[in-house]
Amino acid sequence: MKAYRGGKEIADIKELKAHIASAARLENVGVFLGSGCSLSAGGKMVKAIWESFKSDYTDSYAYFLANYFITPEEDADAAKVNIEYKFDSIETALIEWKRGKRVQAEINSLKEHQHNLYRAVLNGVKLSEDFWKSPDAPMYDSKLIDHRRLLIKLVGNRQPGQGAPWLFTTNYDLAIEWAAESLGLLVLNGFSGLHNRTFAAHNFDLGFRNNLGRGEARFGVYNCYLVKLHGSLTWLSEGAQRVREIPADYAKLRIDEFLKSTKPLESPGLTIYPSAAKYVHTTGYVYAELIRKFSEFLSRNQTCIMVSGYSFGDEHLNRVLLSALQNPTLHMIVYLPELEAALATPTTAGHEFVRRLHELALPQVTLVGSDKDAYFGKLVEDIPAPALLDDRTEQARKLMRLFEEVAHSGVVPAVPPPSAAGAV
């Protein structure tokens, strides 16, 4: 494993794990997950989705290439493709073509090819079919074991009085929701309502506690916050400024119908990409609030954000992360399998961003790489398991017992060891 903090290599792996253990118990803890975190659950990376589109929808790919929606550089290297930017350019073209009174057949043709790209994305992010078979299926499926372990560790490491952990993701899939539900953990994702679940930003300011608990039991964490920065498979756009969350089984029906449909001008209406037209006309409020929540979380005092599965390909989110480094109490821990290659010879804009981040040599930033040693599962493994009593609490309690002995007996005991004194 290769790891760097403040631009300097961490020689001792124990030092890295100690740093992660300390960061995991800061006042505010969150994780930022990219598409790489869903591979074990049946998801695909963006590059794999694009390659599937190229092979499965050859006519649409050729159309985009011929009409300059795909550049020659992107055609030669799929790693340089940003699918969401492609949706952006297509939506913009549709608006311009309508304004320019292009032939309706041309507009319909572009929509048809756009929907084929949409189908390739849905096939890549719907995860394993087993998860959709019944509500209990994710509970017993080992493909979500890393997501469940992550949630258990994040929640279990919260100390009395600390808030629930935050999860930010660019993924459209339901891996986090399914994992949380299998653990009985409540998820606050900005939507509220029983039969008509709509988005309201103030829902992120709410929480849960046990009214029957006494003492430290009253401060347990019963929920997590989930911010899906690029939308979700279960979000449905309905008119201007309205986004509704629908049940997973209903979303699956819409997805399957769309994937099997031969009608070129129909789509499931799911909000899974922040394209320019979609942002302006329907979901601008939702996406703006989600980005604001991400930025606001990173600006909090004593905050840790752990990043995994993210290739740093989104320039907007990169700017948010870079601006957050102005917070002197922020700790950013990044797990990136291709770290060494990114630092040596960056080949993408995301890799260039990582190299610039490394060159800043900020002690707030820890970079961990070296292939499989930086996969999502390794990050989960490196986060310490929750303990009933942490070491510092136990040391403090030993000192309290010594003070009580003095108060009752009047005899001054031996001086406590330095480690215990340091804990106080």
Phi, psi and omega in degrees: 000138174251132179217144181225141173224128183064029180082354181252142182290139175270111185282327185257120181296333178294326178296319179297313182293326177294321178295317179297319179298319179291318182294326182292348181247016175292171184301319181235125182231134178213165175232149178238112188249133175256189186297335180297339181281351181256002182299318182293340181264006178102007179278173180235148171289162182301319180299318180293323177297317180295319179295325176294319177298318182296323183272327185272334182233067186297322180296318180293320179297316179297324179296313180296323180292318181291331182258017172065023169281342175239128180276159176301326178294320178290326178295326181279333184219107182295338180295342182270002183269133170247107187298322181294326175293328177295316176300322179302308183294325179293314179299319179296319179296319179299318179296315181292322180294322178292318179295324179276004177058046175293160180301136183301327180297324178291319178296316179296323179296317179296320178297320180299315180290327175299318181292330175293323174294321176300318179297320179297321178294314180299318178298331182273343186242358182282353178066194185296138178297335182299328183294335186270352189290323179204158180299335182272350185303314181296337183295328185251006183266125182290347181294341180256015186298320180293323178293320179294317179296321178300312182296318180299316181291318180297315181290317184293333181275358176291131180271161180306128179094347180274153182279173181289155179287158179246140175237122177248139181210148173266000184279143176273342188289177186250023185301314182294316180298315180296319180295318180294318180295325179292340178262356183075023182266130180284141181243123174257111185240015178096349180256143178218158183125158181266297179261340179232088185272112180240163186273138172211126187299329183292348178297335178287347180269002182263167179202183181230147173212163182269111181291339181271348182289150177232148179066221182293335180297338181289341186259018179293157178259127185241004183211171171223159178256133182237122179241109182264096192295337182244017179096187186208157176295342183252014176259133184237125178279128180225092178075182183293132174059028180228122175232130183241143176266129183246158179298153183298321182293326177290320177298320180296322177299317180294320180295311182297319180297319180291319181294328183268349186290145175255001178275118190287340188252027176243145175219160182285350178075011182286143182268088183236013175202139182271063180289161186302310183294318180297321181296315185288318191268334187230308193244019181303319180298314183296308182297321179298319180292323180293317177296320179297320178296320178298312180296319181295320179297317182292343180268358181289157179288138179054069183239141174240131174236123179255128186247132179209145176074008184252131184265004181060039180267355180258109185295326180296311180292327176299320179294323177297315180296319181293318179295328182295338181291352172288346175281109185292345181259009178277138174240120181248122180242116186247124173256116184223108184304324183266027184302312183299318179293322180295322181284329183279299182222083181298131182249351179230166178298325178296317178294323178296322178296318179297319180296319178296322178298319179293320183290339176294335176055045179272132179295347178286341188251127175241125180248129181236129182221208180083065169054234189296341178288356179236017176290168180304315181299328179288322175300313180300319179296322184283341175288127185296147177289146179294146179238153178297319177226125177281167186300317183294321178297317180295321178296317179297322180291326176298318178295322178297321179294323177296317179297322179294322178297319178296317183297325184270327185257337182077002180261126181280119181286178177297151179299130180296154181300155182303324182297319180291319178297322180295330180294324179286000000 
